[in-house]
Amino acid sequence: MRKQLLGSAHPDIATSLNNLAGLYKFQGRYTEAEPLFLKALTILFSQLGEEHPNTQTVMKNYGIFLQQVLNENRQGELSDQRSLQIISQMESEE
């Protein structure tokens, strides 16, 4: 219903996607969580920009998600090649 009222590219939709992704992460449903984080980031980058606090929050949440997947050795569940690149960068920074 929110999507119908606000449109699919509204920042509030991104917030909802981020929240649902966080729930899925908590439940260990990584293959369902990742696309929601990515969709939320796509919306926020286009609507608010990279430096906006909301965008930064979702980026942080997605980073925590990637770290958890890395720590659990479950990279095979990631669907996005960019995610694997981010994990590789995180490993090289440690």
Buried (B, 14 or more C-beta within 10 A) or exposed (E): EEEEEEEEEBBBBBBBBBBBBBEBBEEEEBEBBBBBBBBBBEBBBEBBEEEBEBBEBBBEBBBEBBEBBBEEEEBEBBEEEEBBEBBEEEEEEE
